[in-house]
Amino acid sequence: MPTKSRRCYAFAVLVLPLAFGGLDVQARALPPGPLRGPPATAVAATPAIAAAPYAPPETVQAGPGAPRLHIKLTRPADLKLYEVTSRGFSSGTSSPVCAAPCDRVIDGRRGQSFYFNGDHVLKSRKFSLTGHSGDVVAQVKPGRPARRVGGIIGLALGGAGLGTAAFLYWTAKRHADGLNEFREDTDPQAEPNYKPATALLITGAIVAAGGLAMLLLSGTRVKWFKRTAAAKRRLGLG
């Protein structure tokens, strides 16, 4: 082979593999191209909603029909003041206003009705606040449901005793009249035995009176005081 041809052949053997190898290395070194598809859309951040500022409840100035009420209990109880919001055929609807000891102004200027009630407490009678103003104290004696039940039972037992006593009076009189019907006028007359009936009559009356007293005293009772210095000392409010 001529010398020139051998040089060309050697050049081709050395350069061409390097050229192809270099292309391959460069191709592997290039970063991958972007994936095909729609371009990404930037999502705008949603601004945070500002929290509504706390608005304190509207205050009512003390005045006629809107007293500042303090509730003093004669015994511990879960007692609340309720306002009658609507009247119905039965009892209507109501909502709690405050819990003892309350110590806030109660707006009763519309002449609406109020009452006291709570857990294991008998409901008080309804009342209005139109006649109260300034600082007032409601001394509440919470009624006991157990006492009312005992009063009902006492009335029932006493009434049954009185009815039985009346029946015994009638049977004793009838028995004596039956004995005297067959006796001669000169024979001694039989007298009715009223002792059992009398004993039962007295017992029934006592039981019925006790049941009535328990029933009357079982309700929730309220006394109203103007919150003066003398009243505070009398009620032990300091």
For each residue, the residues with C-beta under 8 A, 3 or more apart:
1: 5 6 9
2: 5 6
3: 6 7
4: 7 8
5: 1 2 8 9
6: 1 2 3 9 10
7: 3 4 10 11
8: 4 5 11 12
9: 1 5 6 12 13
10: 6 7 13 14
11: 7 8 14 15
12: 8 9 15 16
13: 9 10 16 17
14: 10 11 17 18
15: 11 12 18 19
16: 12 13 19 20
17: 13 14 20 21
18: 14 15 21 22
19: 15 16 22 23
20: 16 17 23 24
21: 17 18 24 25
22: 18 19 25 26
23: 19 20 26 27
24: 20 21 27 28
25: 21 22 28 29
26: 22 23 29 30
27: 23 24 30
28: 24 25
29: 25 26
30: 26 27
31:
32:
33:
34:
35:
36:
37:
38:
39:
40:
41:
42:
43:
44:
45:
46:
47:
48:
49:
50:
51:
52: 55
53:
54:
55: 52
56: 59
57:
58:
59: 56 105
60: 66 105 106 107
61: 66 105
62: 66 67 68 105 133 134 135
63: 66 109 133
64: 109 130 133
65: 107 108 109 111 129 130 132 133
66: 60 61 62 63 105 106 107 108 109 129 133
67: 62 105 106 108 129 132 133 134 135 136
68: 62 103 104 105 106 134 135 136 227
69: 81 98 102 103 104 105 106 136 137 138
70: 101 102 103 135 136 137 138 227 237
71: 79 81 98 100 101 102 116 137 138 140
72: 100 101 137 138 139 140 235 237
73: 76 77 79 100 101 140 141 142
74: 139 140 141 142
75: 141 142
76: 73
77: 73 100 118 119 120 121 142
78: 99 118 119 120 121
79: 71 73 99 100 116 117 118 121 140 142
80: 96 97 98 99 100 116 117 118
81: 69 71 96 97 98 99 100 102 106 114 115 116
82: 94 95 96 97 114 115 116 117
83: 94 95 96 97 112 113 114
84: 87 92 93 94 112 113 114 115 126
85: 92 93 94 95 112
86: 92 93
87: 84 92
88: 91 92 93
89:
90:
91: 88 94
92: 84 85 86 87 88
93: 84 85 86 88
94: 82 83 84 85 91 115
95: 82 83 85
96: 80 81 82 83 99
97: 80 81 82 83 102 106 114
98: 69 71 80 81 102 104 106
99: 78 79 80 81 96 102
100: 71 72 73 77 79 80 81 140
101: 70 71 72 73
102: 69 70 71 81 97 98 99 106
103: 68 69 70
104: 68 69 98
105: 59 60 61 62 66 67 68 69
106: 60 66 67 68 69 81 97 98 102 114 129
107: 60 65 66 110
108: 65 66 67 111 112 114 128 129 130 132
109: 63 64 65 66 130
110: 107
111: 65 108 128 130
112: 83 84 85 108 128
113: 83 84 126 127 128
114: 81 82 83 84 97 106 108 126 127 128 129
115: 81 82 84 94 123 124 125 126 127
116: 71 79 80 81 82 121 123 124 138 140 142 220 222
117: 79 80 82 121 122 123 124 220
118: 77 78 79 80 121 142
119: 77 78
120: 77 78 144 145
121: 77 78 79 116 117 118 142 143 144 145 220
122: 117 142 143 144 145 148 218 219 220
123: 115 116 117 143 220
124: 115 116 117 127 140 143 219 220 221 222
125: 115 219 222
126: 84 113 114 115
127: 113 114 115 124 222
128: 108 111 112 113 114 131
129: 65 66 67 106 108 114 132
130: 64 65 108 109 111
131: 128
132: 65 67 108 129 136 224
133: 62 63 64 65 66 67 136
134: 62 67 68 226 227
135: 62 67 68 70 226 227
136: 67 68 69 70 132 133 224 225 226 227
137: 69 70 71 72 224 225 226 227 231 232 235 237
138: 69 70 71 72 116 222 223 224
139: 72 74 222 223 224 225 235
140: 71 72 73 74 79 100 116 124 220 221 222
141: 73 74 75 220 221 222
142: 73 74 75 77 79 116 118 121 122 220
143: 121 122 123 124 147 148 218 219 220 221
144: 120 121 122 147 148 218
145: 120 121 122 148 149 218
146: 149 150
147: 143 144 150 151 214 217 218
148: 122 143 144 145 151 152 214 215 218 219
149: 145 146 152 153
150: 146 147 153 154 211 214 218
151: 147 148 154 155 211 212 213 214 215 216 217 218
152: 148 149 155 156 211 215
153: 149 150 156 157 211
154: 150 151 157 158 207 208 210 211 212 214 215
155: 151 152 158 159 208 211 212 215
156: 152 153 159 160 211
157: 153 154 160 161 204 207 208 211
158: 154 155 161 162 204 205 206 207 208 209 210 211
159: 155 156 162 163 204 208
160: 156 157 163 164 204
161: 157 158 164 165 200 201 203 204 205 207 208
162: 158 159 165 166 201 204 205 208
163: 159 160 166 167 204
164: 160 161 167 168 200 204
165: 161 162 168 169 197 198 200 201 204
166: 162 163 169 170 197 201
167: 163 164 170 171
168: 164 165 171 172 194 196 197 200
169: 165 166 172 173 192 194 197 201
170: 166 167 173 174
171: 167 168 174 175
172: 168 169 175 176 192 193 194 196 197
173: 169 170 176 177 192
174: 170 171 177 178
175: 171 172 178 179 190 192 193
176: 172 173 179 180 189 190 191 192 193
177: 173 174 180 181
178: 174 175 181
179: 175 176 182 183 190
180: 176 177 183 189 190
181: 177 178
182: 179
183: 179 180 187 188 189 190
184: 187
185:
186:
187: 183 184
188: 183
189: 176 180 183
190: 175 176 179 180 183
191: 176
192: 169 172 173 175 176
193: 172 175 176 196
194: 168 169 172 197 198
195: 198 199
196: 168 172 193 199 200
197: 165 166 168 169 172 194 200 201
198: 165 194 195 201 202
199: 195 196 202 203
200: 161 164 165 168 196 197 203 204
201: 161 162 165 166 169 197 198 204 205
202: 198 199 205 206
203: 161 199 200 206 207
204: 157 158 159 160 161 162 163 164 165 200 201 207 208
205: 158 161 162 201 202 208 209
206: 158 202 203 209 210
207: 154 157 158 161 203 204 210 211
208: 154 155 157 158 159 161 162 204 205 211 212
209: 158 205 206 212 213
210: 154 158 206 207 213 214
211: 150 151 152 153 154 155 156 157 158 207 208 214 215
212: 151 154 155 208 209 215 216
213: 151 209 210 216 217
214: 147 148 150 151 154 210 211 217 218
215: 148 151 152 154 155 211 212 218
216: 151 212 213 219
217: 147 151 213 214
218: 122 143 144 145 147 148 150 151 214 215
219: 122 124 125 143 148 216
220: 116 117 121 122 123 124 140 141 142 143
221: 124 140 141 143
222: 116 124 125 127 138 139 140 141
223: 138 139
224: 132 136 137 138 139
225: 136 137 139 228 231 234 235
226: 134 135 136 137 231
227: 68 70 134 135 136 137 231 232 237
228: 225 231 232
229: 232 233
230: 233 234
231: 137 225 226 227 228 234 235 237
232: 137 227 228 229 235 237 238
233: 229 230 236 237
234: 225 230 231
235: 72 137 139 225 231 232
236: 233
237: 70 72 137 227 231 232 233
238: 232
